[in-house]
Amino acid sequence: MPQFTLIALLLLLGTLLIVALVILAMRLRRLRALQAVAVRQAAAEAREQFGRDVHDLVSNRLWLATLRSELAYRLTDDDSPLRPALADVVQAIRQAYADIRDVTRSFQDVSLTSELANARAALRAYGADCKVVVAEAELGREVSATLAIMVREAVTNVLRHSEASLCTIEIAVRGPAVTLTVANDGVDSSVPPGEGNGLDNLRNRAAALGGMMGTILDPDGWFRLIVEIPRRSGERR
């Protein structure tokens, strides 16, 4: 075999090896990003479930204790020395109930600001740039928490089902409604927009608050997920 042919073959093999290593490194990077997202999502879900379980268990028993102590207070004679003590017991149980409610709420609440920061960090770890634009507006607590969960799930879909190099997250307020738009440039054009990819859960969350969710595949290859819900959970479109 001529020397130049051997050199060309070695160069070709070397190039293929470098390309394979680059692809492997990119996939490992994306795998680590997905693992990090999965860990954060599992931790958030466990935290929310813990808050619900504690609230359901302890609050129910405190509620029963409040009813029984109030009954004992009402059945006690006005001049009984036990009456002031029972009043203190009733007040203490009510305060304990309020404290438990506040503590468990902190476990159940999801921070929109934290989820946006986590989304940016996960996308960058994945190798994609992330741009976040959030309008300054007062949102209802349930609406804010729902948007936070939607951001988490939408970005998880981007990481799992796209080859995005850029993802944009925008939260805009238009009158009584707030709109969340999550767009990326790495869509697989063979997948019809709005089908699969775990979008049903997002659609159901929006519908639960009287809103709607849709998807758009732009001609330039951008995939856009758009959610519109009332700014206040009591309002309906």
Summary of the structure (lengths in Angstrom):
residues: 237
radius of gyration: 26.9
end to end distance: 76.3
largest distance: 115.1
contacts: 684
relative contact order: 0.10
helix: 62%
strand: 16%
